[in-house]
Amino acid sequence: MISTITLDTYKQQISSGDAFNLSDSFNGRVGDEQVPLVVHFKERGLAQQFQDGLVPFLTGFVGSLDENDQVTAETGEAVSYVGTSDDIVGLGRVKMNLPGTMFPQEGYFYGFLGLQTGDGSKRITTFNVWFHVYNGNPDMFVNKAPFRTELQKLLDGSEQLISKTDGVIQAKLIEWQNAINKLITDGNADLDAYKQRVSLAEDQLTALAAKIQAGGLFTQADFDAAIQPLENLLVGKVNVDESLDIGGKLSRSWATQVDDFIAKLPVGGFKMAIISDSHYENLYDESSVYSYQLTADAYKHLGAFNRLGNAVDVMVANGDNVNGLDANVPHTIADGSVYATKLLQTAMKADKYVMLGNHDDNSPQLRLGNIYPSDTIIDAKFKEMYQTEDLINGENRSDGSLYFYKDYTDAKIRLIGLNSFDVPETPVNDDGTVKFPRYLISTYSQDQINWLANVALKNIPDGYQIAVVTHAPLPYGYSPSSEVKMYNQTVIKGLLDAVATGTSYSGKSDTGTPEECQVSIAADFSSQGARPIAGFFGGHVHKEIIKPLDHFTSCVVLADANIDQANVGTINELGVTVVTIDTVNRKVMLNGLGRATDRQFTY
């Protein structure tokens, strides 16, 4: 689109007369690479004022209108253009080929144009001018239909495979077909994220179908090789380049604000960025008080969080990454897999960990009725989704467990990650329903207690300090609801108190703990000596809490899930905390990005 504007530098820009005519106003579109703009400057004595070296320029902000119908630096994207003397077509006439960077987002442009010498020593400017930047290139969605079409072709081909198989294999084919159909039904929001994954399966399925049609043998090995890419689709264990922009490309405004936040972080110290309780949900149910209306932007939040990855030592997605109220296990697996992939497979300096929350396994659907073992996600699937068996950070785990530790030698910190929803998965009630739903039960298994006492808290080098992170904080400083049960929390606290003081501990589950959840442990840390605990960091409660305990401090970070419509589109959608541990001065500084606040405590 080409616009021509006549501007009189002696007159306010209005809708009639010799000044700015709105019918000839400037229009641009997000995505255009160049937008020609012809400007007539009706400036008296222009030739006498400037003889050589005259260049055009344009500056302002693009964005949403504020309460005064203006765009300001706080609400818009700064834009600028500086031309050359070649742009001067004739006396008082300038033709500008504005680059695409002038149109960063849809909205209104509030700024001014002008002419100046190359060194800026002399200039002449217009009054403020309105521009209109429209939505993206009208062809930007052309890939949606072909992708949907190709995906549907893949599903059509699966019908032929299903018809030629039986038993377990047929059931498996039907399972992944239904899962992909569900992705389509849920809409376009996530399809781009799965496009690359689906394409990985096409070659294997094509070859498999050809082999069946040719009468070749169809062995279990054939099936396993062909179906693996589709299994990966559901668990997210594939290489996904950041260029996929899961959740959309981070806006320039947010990127700038995150960079400003990074610049203000304390100098030095061990840094851990935590994003907790994002509760991603794209099937919002208005009838349920347990749904989150505004958390479909959680993937975008994770994009902002990932920008911290080269400024900290550790990145932690601290559980309740998804809301798990969909009553559909494949859909929840897909949501959680994409969330984990966005963090784990984004290139950054920091180590990356994904923790398990009480919403992530789909058990919150008990709000919709009874849940059975097939209605929830088990630990084995989470190990795939979170890549725990790959030890991508060089951490120590127990057979790929959802708990870990790693020593950070430069900082002399041992970071311990615990699974606070380590429930027994096999027990059921008399009616076959799940006996210990993670949604309402936080506990630590005997295996995890043994590992913590005998591995993670032992052989800690002299001079090291400990930091612990998990989803559910110990039940101090807040009051869990009556339906929530927390088991073996006192055992965890007893072990941490003992290692912090270099003493021994012997303990067992509290009275009333179900038999399947009971634990006991004895540990002696006296020969190791005291190892200070910098903090026990959790989420889950959706509020900020600092609670000093006997020999360490429990610190709760704010939920990332935004519930305020007024925050939408602003950096206050986010609730992210960066923990800086100063081991010399025994001080922890917490810096909040978005709605999270700045806090600190000593230990």
Stockholm file with secondary structure:
# STOCKHOLM 1.0

chainA/1-603         MISTITLDTYKQQISSGDAFNLSDSFNGRVGDEQVPLVVHFKERGLAQQFQDGLVPFLTGFVGSLDENDQVTAETGEAVSYVGTSDDIVGLGRVKMNLPGTMFPQEGYFYGFLGLQTGDGSKRITTFNVWFHVYNGNPDMFVNKAPFRTELQKLLDGSEQLISKTDGVIQAKLIEWQNAINKLITDGNADLDAYKQRVSLAEDQLTALAAKIQAGGLFTQADFDAAIQPLENLLVGKVNVDESLDIGGKLSRSWATQVDDFIAKLPVGGFKMAIISDSHYENLYDESSVYSYQLTADAYKHLGAFNRLGNAVDVMVANGDNVNGLDANVPHTIADGSVYATKLLQTAMKADKYVMLGNHDDNSPQLRLGNIYPSDTIIDAKFKEMYQTEDLINGENRSDGSLYFYKDYTDAKIRLIGLNSFDVPETPVNDDGTVKFPRYLISTYSQDQINWLANVALKNIPDGYQIAVVTHAPLPYGYSPSSEVKMYNQTVIKGLLDAVATGTSYSGKSDTGTPEECQVSIAADFSSQGARPIAGFFGGHVHKEIIKPLDHFTSCVVLADANIDQANVGTINELGVTVVTIDTVNRKVMLNGLGRATDRQFTY
#=GR chainA/1-603 SS CCEEEEECTTSCCCSSTTSCCGGGCCEEETTCSEEEEEEEECCTTHHHHCCSCEEEEEEEEEECCCTTSCCCTTTEEEEEEECCGGGEEETTEEEEEEEGGGCCSSEEEEEEEEEEETTSSSEEECCCEEEEEESSCTTTTTTHHHHHHHHHHHHHHHHHHHHTCCHHHHHHHHHHHHHHHHHHHTCGGGHHHHHHHHHHHHHHHHHHHHHHHTTCCCCHHHHHHHHHHHHHHHHTCSCCCGGGCTTCCCCHHHHHHHHHHHHTSCSSSEEEEEECCCCBCSSCCTTCTTCCTTGGGHHHHHHHHHTTTTTSSEEEECSCCBCCCSSCHHHHHHHHHHHHHHHHTSCCSSEEEECCCSSTTSGGGGGGSCCCGGGSCCHHHHHHHTTGGGTTTCCEESSSCSCEEEEETTTTEEEEECCTBCCCSSCBCTTSCBSSCTTTEEBCCHHHHHHIIIIITSSCCTTCEEEEECSSCCSSSSCCCTTCEECSHHHHHHHHHHHHHTCEEEEECCTTCCGGGCCEEEEECTTTCCCCEEEEEECSSSSCEEEECSSSEEEECCCSCCCCGGGTTSGGGCEEEEEEEETTTTEEEEEEEETCCCEEEEC
#=GC SS_cons         CCEEEEECTTSCCCSSTTSCCGGGCCEEETTCSEEEEEEEECCTTHHHHCCSCEEEEEEEEEECCCTTSCCCTTTEEEEEEECCGGGEEETTEEEEEEEGGGCCSSEEEEEEEEEEETTSSSEEECCCEEEEEESSCTTTTTTHHHHHHHHHHHHHHHHHHHHTCCHHHHHHHHHHHHHHHHHHHTCGGGHHHHHHHHHHHHHHHHHHHHHHHTTCCCCHHHHHHHHHHHHHHHHTCSCCCGGGCTTCCCCHHHHHHHHHHHHTSCSSSEEEEEECCCCBCSSCCTTCTTCCTTGGGHHHHHHHHHTTTTTSSEEEECSCCBCCCSSCHHHHHHHHHHHHHHHHTSCCSSEEEECCCSSTTSGGGGGGSCCCGGGSCCHHHHHHHTTGGGTTTCCEESSSCSCEEEEETTTTEEEEECCTBCCCSSCBCTTSCBSSCTTTEEBCCHHHHHHIIIIITSSCCTTCEEEEECSSCCSSSSCCCTTCEECSHHHHHHHHHHHHHTCEEEEECCTTCCGGGCCEEEEECTTTCCCCEEEEEECSSSSCEEEECSSSEEEECCCSCCCCGGGTTSGGGCEEEEEEEETTTTEEEEEEEETCCCEEEEC
//
